[in-house]
Amino acid sequence: MASQVQIKVGGVAIGGGAPVAIQSMTLTPTRDVEATTAQIAALASAGCEVVRCAV
């Protein structure tokens, strides 16, 4: 069954017939702010629309 509900994460629509959004998750320790922000920037440059960080 397809999702009928659409939500927005920032400006990215997810579900409800929206196009598939490219997503990823950081692999760096979040306490290493410099490495984490560098990884987020690299993912965004590669076309990632949503980046998740575990805290």
mmCIF file of the N, C-alpha and C atoms, coordinates in Angstrom:
data_MODEL
# 
_entry.id   MODEL 
# 
loop_
_atom_site.group_PDB 
_atom_site.id 
_atom_site.type_symbol 
_atom_site.label_atom_id 
_atom_site.label_alt_id 
_atom_site.label_comp_id 
_atom_site.label_asym_id 
_atom_site.label_entity_id 
_atom_site.label_seq_id 
_atom_site.pdbx_PDB_ins_code 
_atom_site.Cartn_x 
_atom_site.Cartn_y 
_atom_site.Cartn_z 
_atom_site.occupancy 
_atom_site.B_iso_or_equiv 
_atom_site.pdbx_formal_charge 
_atom_site.auth_seq_id 
_atom_site.auth_comp_id 
_atom_site.auth_asym_id 
_atom_site.auth_atom_id 
_atom_site.pdbx_PDB_model_num 
ATOM 1   N N  . MET A 1 1  ? 0.843  -1.175 0.000  1.00 0.00 ? 1  MET A N  1 
ATOM 2   C CA . MET A 1 1  ? 0.000  0.000  0.000  1.00 0.00 ? 1  MET A CA 1 
ATOM 3   C C  . MET A 1 1  ? 0.892  1.244  0.000  1.00 0.00 ? 1  MET A C  1 
ATOM 4   N N  . ALA A 1 2  ? 0.644  2.149  -0.906 1.00 0.00 ? 2  ALA A N  1 
ATOM 5   C CA . ALA A 1 2  ? 1.420  3.377  -1.011 1.00 0.00 ? 2  ALA A CA 1 
ATOM 6   C C  . ALA A 1 2  ? 0.979  4.373  0.059  1.00 0.00 ? 2  ALA A C  1 
ATOM 7   N N  . SER A 1 3  ? 1.949  5.165  0.518  1.00 0.00 ? 3  SER A N  1 
ATOM 8   C CA . SER A 1 3  ? 1.640  6.198  1.501  1.00 0.00 ? 3  SER A CA 1 
ATOM 9   C C  . SER A 1 3  ? 0.800  7.298  0.864  1.00 0.00 ? 3  SER A C  1 
ATOM 10  N N  . GLN A 1 4  ? -0.231 7.720  1.535  1.00 0.00 ? 4  GLN A N  1 
ATOM 11  C CA . GLN A 1 4  ? -1.107 8.779  1.046  1.00 0.00 ? 4  GLN A CA 1 
ATOM 12  C C  . GLN A 1 4  ? -0.746 10.127 1.671  1.00 0.00 ? 4  GLN A C  1 
ATOM 13  N N  . VAL A 1 5  ? 0.067  10.095 2.727  1.00 0.00 ? 5  VAL A N  1 
ATOM 14  C CA . VAL A 1 5  ? 0.386  11.307 3.464  1.00 0.00 ? 5  VAL A CA 1 
ATOM 15  C C  . VAL A 1 5  ? 1.721  11.861 2.988  1.00 0.00 ? 5  VAL A C  1 
ATOM 16  N N  . GLN A 1 6  ? 1.749  13.151 2.724  1.00 0.00 ? 6  GLN A N  1 
ATOM 17  C CA . GLN A 1 6  ? 2.993  13.801 2.333  1.00 0.00 ? 6  GLN A CA 1 
ATOM 18  C C  . GLN A 1 6  ? 3.425  14.730 3.459  1.00 0.00 ? 6  GLN A C  1 
ATOM 19  N N  . ILE A 1 7  ? 4.705  14.644 3.822  1.00 0.00 ? 7  ILE A N  1 
ATOM 20  C CA . ILE A 1 7  ? 5.272  15.549 4.820  1.00 0.00 ? 7  ILE A CA 1 
ATOM 21  C C  . ILE A 1 7  ? 6.432  16.293 4.182  1.00 0.00 ? 7  ILE A C  1 
ATOM 22  N N  . LYS A 1 8  ? 6.877  17.338 4.844  1.00 0.00 ? 8  LYS A N  1 
ATOM 23  C CA . LYS A 1 8  ? 8.050  18.071 4.370  1.00 0.00 ? 8  LYS A CA 1 
ATOM 24  C C  . LYS A 1 8  ? 9.130  18.030 5.438  1.00 0.00 ? 8  LYS A C  1 
ATOM 25  N N  . VAL A 1 9  ? 10.337 17.716 5.007  1.00 0.00 ? 9  VAL A N  1 
ATOM 26  C CA . VAL A 1 9  ? 11.519 17.777 5.856  1.00 0.00 ? 9  VAL A CA 1 
ATOM 27  C C  . VAL A 1 9  ? 12.330 18.935 5.296  1.00 0.00 ? 9  VAL A C  1 
ATOM 28  N N  . GLY A 1 10 ? 12.325 20.054 6.000  1.00 0.00 ? 10 GLY A N  1 
ATOM 29  C CA . GLY A 1 10 ? 12.877 21.268 5.406  1.00 0.00 ? 10 GLY A CA 1 
ATOM 30  C C  . GLY A 1 10 ? 12.005 21.610 4.217  1.00 0.00 ? 10 GLY A C  1 
ATOM 31  N N  . GLY A 1 11 ? 12.583 21.717 3.047  1.00 0.00 ? 11 GLY A N  1 
ATOM 32  C CA . GLY A 1 11 ? 11.810 21.977 1.844  1.00 0.00 ? 11 GLY A CA 1 
ATOM 33  C C  . GLY A 1 11 ? 11.608 20.755 0.980  1.00 0.00 ? 11 GLY A C  1 
ATOM 34  N N  . VAL A 1 12 ? 11.937 19.560 1.498  1.00 0.00 ? 12 VAL A N  1 
ATOM 35  C CA . VAL A 1 12 ? 11.875 18.326 0.715  1.00 0.00 ? 12 VAL A CA 1 
ATOM 36  C C  . VAL A 1 12 ? 10.594 17.565 1.044  1.00 0.00 ? 12 VAL A C  1 
ATOM 37  N N  . ALA A 1 13 ? 9.766  17.332 0.025  1.00 0.00 ? 13 ALA A N  1 
ATOM 38  C CA . ALA A 1 13 ? 8.528  16.569 0.206  1.00 0.00 ? 13 ALA A CA 1 
ATOM 39  C C  . ALA A 1 13 ? 8.850  15.078 0.224  1.00 0.00 ? 13 ALA A C  1 
ATOM 40  N N  . ILE A 1 14 ? 8.218  14.356 1.167  1.00 0.00 ? 14 ILE A N  1 
ATOM 41  C CA . ILE A 1 14 ? 8.416  12.908 1.298  1.00 0.00 ? 14 ILE A CA 1 
ATOM 42  C C  . ILE A 1 14 ? 7.044  12.253 1.406  1.00 0.00 ? 14 ILE A C  1 
ATOM 43  N N  . GLY A 1 15 ? 6.851  11.168 0.636  1.00 0.00 ? 15 GLY A N  1 
ATOM 44  C CA . GLY A 1 15 ? 5.596  10.422 0.674  1.00 0.00 ? 15 GLY A CA 1 
ATOM 45  C C  . GLY A 1 15 ? 4.515  11.092 -0.152 1.00 0.00 ? 15 GLY A C  1 
ATOM 46  N N  . GLY A 1 16 ? 3.343  10.479 -0.178 1.00 0.00 ? 16 GLY A N  1 
ATOM 47  C CA . GLY A 1 16 ? 2.191  11.047 -0.852 1.00 0.00 ? 16 GLY A CA 1 
ATOM 48  C C  . GLY A 1 16 ? 2.394  11.331 -2.322 1.00 0.00 ? 16 GLY A C  1 
ATOM 49  N N  . GLY A 1 17 ? 3.159  10.495 -3.011 1.00 0.00 ? 17 GLY A N  1 
ATOM 50  C CA . GLY A 1 17 ? 3.368  10.673 -4.443 1.00 0.00 ? 17 GLY A CA 1 
ATOM 51  C C  . GLY A 1 17 ? 4.532  11.580 -4.804 1.00 0.00 ? 17 GLY A C  1 
ATOM 52  N N  . ALA A 1 18 ? 5.250  12.100 -3.811 1.00 0.00 ? 18 ALA A N  1 
ATOM 53  C CA . ALA A 1 18 ? 6.416  12.951 -4.088 1.00 0.00 ? 18 ALA A CA 1 
ATOM 54  C C  . ALA A 1 18 ? 7.527  12.106 -4.714 1.00 0.00 ? 18 ALA A C  1 
ATOM 55  N N  . PRO A 1 19 ? 8.387  12.710 -5.529 1.00 0.00 ? 19 PRO A N  1 
ATOM 56  C CA . PRO A 1 19 ? 9.522  11.964 -6.074 1.00 0.00 ? 19 PRO A CA 1 
ATOM 57  C C  . PRO A 1 19 ? 10.412 11.452 -4.937 1.00 0.00 ? 19 PRO A C  1 
ATOM 58  N N  . VAL A 1 20 ? 11.127 10.368 -5.188 1.00 0.00 ? 20 VAL A N  1 
ATOM 59  C CA . VAL A 1 20 ? 12.022 9.801  -4.180 1.00 0.00 ? 20 VAL A CA 1 
ATOM 60  C C  . VAL A 1 20 ? 13.113 10.818 -3.853 1.00 0.00 ? 20 VAL A C  1 
ATOM 61  N N  . ALA A 1 21 ? 13.328 11.066 -2.559 1.00 0.00 ? 21 ALA A N  1 
ATOM 62  C CA . ALA A 1 21 ? 14.375 11.987 -2.112 1.00 0.00 ? 21 ALA A CA 1 
ATOM 63  C C  . ALA A 1 21 ? 15.621 11.182 -1.756 1.00 0.00 ? 21 ALA A C  1 
ATOM 64  N N  . ILE A 1 22 ? 16.773 11.639 -2.222 1.00 0.00 ? 22 ILE A N  1 
ATOM 65  C CA . ILE A 1 22 ? 18.038 10.981 -1.887 1.00 0.00 ? 22 ILE A CA 1 
ATOM 66  C C  . ILE A 1 22 ? 18.377 11.338 -0.443 1.00 0.00 ? 22 ILE A C  1 
ATOM 67  N N  . GLN A 1 23 ? 18.602 10.297 0.384  1.00 0.00 ? 23 GLN A N  1 
ATOM 68  C CA . GLN A 1 23 ? 18.874 10.484 1.806  1.00 0.00 ? 23 GLN A CA 1 
ATOM 69  C C  . GLN A 1 23 ? 20.116 9.713  2.208  1.00 0.00 ? 23 GLN A C  1 
ATOM 70  N N  . SER A 1 24 ? 20.758 10.179 3.270  1.00 0.00 ? 24 SER A N  1 
ATOM 71  C CA . SER A 1 24 ? 21.886 9.455  3.842  1.00 0.00 ? 24 SER A CA 1 
ATOM 72  C C  . SER A 1 24 ? 21.974 9.796  5.323  1.00 0.00 ? 24 SER A C  1 
ATOM 73  N N  . MET A 1 25 ? 22.907 9.163  5.998  1.00 0.00 ? 25 MET A N  1 
ATOM 74  C CA . MET A 1 25 ? 23.134 9.414  7.416  1.00 0.00 ? 25 MET A CA 1 
ATOM 75  C C  . MET A 1 25 ? 24.627 9.576  7.642  1.00 0.00 ? 25 MET A C  1 
ATOM 76  N N  . THR A 1 26 ? 25.004 10.512 8.507  1.00 0.00 ? 26 THR A N  1 
ATOM 77  C CA . THR A 1 26 ? 26.427 10.701 8.785  1.00 0.00 ? 26 THR A CA 1 
ATOM 78  C C  . THR A 1 26 ? 26.974 9.497  9.541  1.00 0.00 ? 26 THR A C  1 
ATOM 79  N N  . LEU A 1 27 ? 28.256 9.252  9.341  1.00 0.00 ? 27 LEU A N  1 
ATOM 80  C CA . LEU A 1 27 ? 28.932 8.133  10.003 1.00 0.00 ? 27 LEU A CA 1 
ATOM 81  C C  . LEU A 1 27 ? 29.921 8.614  11.054 1.00 0.00 ? 27 LEU A C  1 
ATOM 82  N N  . THR A 1 28 ? 30.098 9.922  11.164 1.00 0.00 ? 28 THR A N  1 
ATOM 83  C CA . THR A 1 28 ? 31.073 10.480 12.098 1.00 0.00 ? 28 THR A CA 1 
ATOM 84  C C  . THR A 1 28 ? 30.446 10.648 13.482 1.00 0.00 ? 28 THR A C  1 
ATOM 85  N N  . PRO A 1 29 ? 31.277 10.640 14.531 1.00 0.00 ? 29 PRO A N  1 
ATOM 86  C CA . PRO A 1 29 ? 30.739 10.948 15.862 1.00 0.00 ? 29 PRO A CA 1 
ATOM 87  C C  . PRO A 1 29 ? 30.228 12.397 15.870 1.00 0.00 ? 29 PRO A C  1 
ATOM 88  N N  . THR A 1 30 ? 29.026 12.638 16.351 1.00 0.00 ? 30 THR A N  1 
ATOM 89  C CA . THR A 1 30 ? 28.473 13.994 16.303 1.00 0.00 ? 30 THR A CA 1 
ATOM 90  C C  . THR A 1 30 ? 29.250 14.968 17.178 1.00 0.00 ? 30 THR A C  1 
ATOM 91  N N  . ARG A 1 31 ? 29.998 14.477 18.142 1.00 0.00 ? 31 ARG A N  1 
ATOM 92  C CA . ARG A 1 31 ? 30.818 15.378 18.964 1.00 0.00 ? 31 ARG A CA 1 
ATOM 93  C C  . ARG A 1 31 ? 31.971 15.961 18.150 1.00 0.00 ? 31 ARG A C  1 
ATOM 94  N N  . ASP A 1 32 ? 32.304 15.308 17.023 1.00 0.00 ? 32 ASP A N  1 
ATOM 95  C CA . ASP A 1 32 ? 33.321 15.834 16.106 1.00 0.00 ? 32 ASP A CA 1 
ATOM 96  C C  . ASP A 1 32 ? 32.605 16.716 15.083 1.00 0.00 ? 32 ASP A C  1 
ATOM 97  N N  . VAL A 1 33 ? 32.311 17.937 15.505 1.00 0.00 ? 33 VAL A N  1 
ATOM 98  C CA . VAL A 1 33 ? 31.494 18.850 14.704 1.00 0.00 ? 33 VAL A CA 1 
ATOM 99  C C  . VAL A 1 33 ? 32.139 19.133 13.353 1.00 0.00 ? 33 VAL A C  1 
ATOM 100 N N  . GLU A 1 34 ? 33.439 19.340 13.335 1.00 0.00 ? 34 GLU A N  1 
ATOM 101 C CA . GLU A 1 34 ? 34.132 19.655 12.079 1.00 0.00 ? 34 GLU A CA 1 
ATOM 102 C C  . GLU A 1 34 ? 33.981 18.526 11.058 1.00 0.00 ? 34 GLU A C  1 
ATOM 103 N N  . ALA A 1 35 ? 34.213 17.287 11.490 1.00 0.00 ? 35 ALA A N  1 
ATOM 104 C CA . ALA A 1 35 ? 34.102 16.140 10.580 1.00 0.00 ? 35 ALA A CA 1 
ATOM 105 C C  . ALA A 1 35 ? 32.649 15.918 10.147 1.00 0.00 ? 35 ALA A C  1 
ATOM 106 N N  . THR A 1 36 ? 31.721 16.106 11.071 1.00 0.00 ? 36 THR A N  1 
ATOM 107 C CA . THR A 1 36 ? 30.308 15.896 10.752 1.00 0.00 ? 36 THR A CA 1 
ATOM 108 C C  . THR A 1 36 ? 29.814 16.928 9.746  1.00 0.00 ? 36 THR A C  1 
ATOM 109 N N  . THR A 1 37 ? 30.156 18.203 9.950  1.00 0.00 ? 37 THR A N  1 
ATOM 110 C CA . THR A 1 37 ? 29.720 19.224 8.995  1.00 0.00 ? 37 THR A CA 1 
ATOM 111 C C  . THR A 1 37 ? 30.401 19.044 7.643  1.00 0.00 ? 37 THR A C  1 
ATOM 112 N N  . ALA A 1 38 ? 31.651 18.577 7.636  1.00 0.00 ? 38 ALA A N  1 
ATOM 113 C CA . ALA A 1 38 ? 32.334 18.300 6.366  1.00 0.00 ? 38 ALA A CA 1 
ATOM 114 C C  . ALA A 1 38 ? 31.635 17.162 5.632  1.00 0.00 ? 38 ALA A C  1 
ATOM 115 N N  . GLN A 1 39 ? 31.219 16.140 6.364  1.00 0.00 ? 39 GLN A N  1 
ATOM 116 C CA . GLN A 1 39 ? 30.522 15.023 5.736  1.00 0.00 ? 39 GLN A CA 1 
ATOM 117 C C  . GLN A 1 39 ? 29.153 15.460 5.206  1.00 0.00 ? 39 GLN A C  1 
ATOM 118 N N  . ILE A 1 40 ? 28.452 16.303 5.934  1.00 0.00 ? 40 ILE A N  1 
ATOM 119 C CA . ILE A 1 40 ? 27.163 16.823 5.466  1.00 0.00 ? 40 ILE A CA 1 
ATOM 120 C C  . ILE A 1 40 ? 27.355 17.616 4.181  1.00 0.00 ? 40 ILE A C  1 
ATOM 121 N N  . ALA A 1 41 ? 28.386 18.461 4.139  1.00 0.00 ? 41 ALA A N  1 
ATOM 122 C CA . ALA A 1 41 ? 28.661 19.255 2.931  1.00 0.00 ? 41 ALA A CA 1 
ATOM 123 C C  . ALA A 1 41 ? 28.984 18.350 1.747  1.00 0.00 ? 41 ALA A C  1 
ATOM 124 N N  . ALA A 1 42 ? 29.763 17.291 1.980  1.00 0.00 ? 42 ALA A N  1 
ATOM 125 C CA . ALA A 1 42 ? 30.112 16.357 0.903  1.00 0.00 ? 42 ALA A CA 1 
ATOM 126 C C  . ALA A 1 42 ? 28.871 15.621 0.397  1.00 0.00 ? 42 ALA A C  1 
ATOM 127 N N  . LEU A 1 43 ? 28.005 15.205 1.303  1.00 0.00 ? 43 LEU A N  1 
ATOM 128 C CA . LEU A 1 43 ? 26.771 14.525 0.903  1.00 0.00 ? 43 LEU A CA 1 
ATOM 129 C C  . LEU A 1 43 ? 25.874 15.462 0.097  1.00 0.00 ? 43 LEU A C  1 
ATOM 130 N N  . ALA A 1 44 ? 25.759 16.713 0.535  1.00 0.00 ? 44 ALA A N  1 
ATOM 131 C CA . ALA A 1 44 ? 24.947 17.693 -0.195 1.00 0.00 ? 44 ALA A CA 1 
ATOM 132 C C  . ALA A 1 44 ? 25.521 17.933 -1.584 1.00 0.00 ? 44 ALA A C  1 
ATOM 133 N N  . SER A 1 45 ? 26.832 18.022 -1.695 1.00 0.00 ? 45 SER A N  1 
ATOM 134 C CA . SER A 1 45 ? 27.475 18.216 -3.003 1.00 0.00 ? 45 SER A CA 1 
ATOM 135 C C  . SER A 1 45 ? 27.231 17.040 -3.934 1.00 0.00 ? 45 SER A C  1 
ATOM 136 N N  . ALA A 1 46 ? 27.071 15.844 -3.350 1.00 0.00 ? 46 ALA A N  1 
ATOM 137 C CA . ALA A 1 46 ? 26.827 14.639 -4.142 1.00 0.00 ? 46 ALA A CA 1 
ATOM 138 C C  . ALA A 1 46 ? 25.354 14.491 -4.525 1.00 0.00 ? 46 ALA A C  1 
ATOM 139 N N  . GLY A 1 47 ? 24.498 15.432 -4.070 1.00 0.00 ? 47 GLY A N  1 
ATOM 140 C CA . GLY A 1 47 ? 23.091 15.390 -4.449 1.00 0.00 ? 47 GLY A CA 1 
ATOM 141 C C  . GLY A 1 47 ? 22.143 14.916 -3.367 1.00 0.00 ? 47 GLY A C  1 
ATOM 142 N N  . CYS A 1 48 ? 22.657 14.678 -2.177 1.00 0.00 ? 48 CYS A N  1 
ATOM 143 C CA . CYS A 1 48 ? 21.810 14.229 -1.073 1.00 0.00 ? 48 CYS A CA 1 
ATOM 144 C C  . CYS A 1 48 ? 20.879 15.366 -0.653 1.00 0.00 ? 48 CYS A C  1 
ATOM 145 N N  . GLU A 1 49 ? 19.584 15.057 -0.512 1.00 0.00 ? 49 GLU A N  1 
ATOM 146 C CA . GLU A 1 49 ? 18.595 16.072 -0.159 1.00 0.00 ? 49 GLU A CA 1 
ATOM 147 C C  . GLU A 1 49 ? 18.259 16.088 1.329  1.00 0.00 ? 49 GLU A C  1 
ATOM 148 N N  . VAL A 1 50 ? 18.415 14.947 2.000  1.00 0.00 ? 50 VAL A N  1 
ATOM 149 C CA . VAL A 1 50 ? 18.138 14.839 3.430  1.00 0.00 ? 50 VAL A CA 1 
ATOM 150 C C  . VAL A 1 50 ? 19.313 14.110 4.068  1.00 0.00 ? 50 VAL A C  1 
ATOM 151 N N  . VAL A 1 51 ? 19.898 14.713 5.110  1.00 0.00 ? 51 VAL A N  1 
ATOM 152 C CA . VAL A 1 51 ? 20.994 14.075 5.849  1.00 0.00 ? 51 VAL A CA 1 
ATOM 153 C C  . VAL A 1 51 ? 20.542 13.916 7.290  1.00 0.00 ? 51 VAL A C  1 
ATOM 154 N N  . ARG A 1 52 ? 20.668 12.696 7.804  1.00 0.00 ? 52 ARG A N  1 
ATOM 155 C CA . ARG A 1 52 ? 20.286 12.406 9.184  1.00 0.00 ? 52 ARG A CA 1 
ATOM 156 C C  . ARG A 1 52 ? 21.545 12.276 10.030 1.00 0.00 ? 52 ARG A C  1 
ATOM 157 N N  . CYS A 1 53 ? 21.480 12.756 11.268 1.00 0.00 ? 53 CYS A N  1 
ATOM 158 C CA . CYS A 1 53 ? 22.587 12.649 12.225 1.00 0.00 ? 53 CYS A CA 1 
ATOM 159 C C  . CYS A 1 53 ? 22.045 12.027 13.504 1.00 0.00 ? 53 CYS A C  1 
ATOM 160 N N  . ALA A 1 54 ? 22.719 11.002 14.001 1.00 0.00 ? 54 ALA A N  1 
ATOM 161 C CA . ALA A 1 54 ? 22.326 10.405 15.280 1.00 0.00 ? 54 ALA A CA 1 
ATOM 162 C C  . ALA A 1 54 ? 23.014 11.175 16.399 1.00 0.00 ? 54 ALA A C  1 
ATOM 163 N N  . VAL A 1 55 ? 22.288 11.403 17.468 1.00 0.00 ? 55 VAL A N  1 
ATOM 164 C CA . VAL A 1 55 ? 22.858 12.135 18.602 1.00 0.00 ? 55 VAL A CA 1 
ATOM 165 C C  . VAL A 1 55 ? 22.841 11.258 19.827 1.00 0.00 ? 55 VAL A C  1 
# 
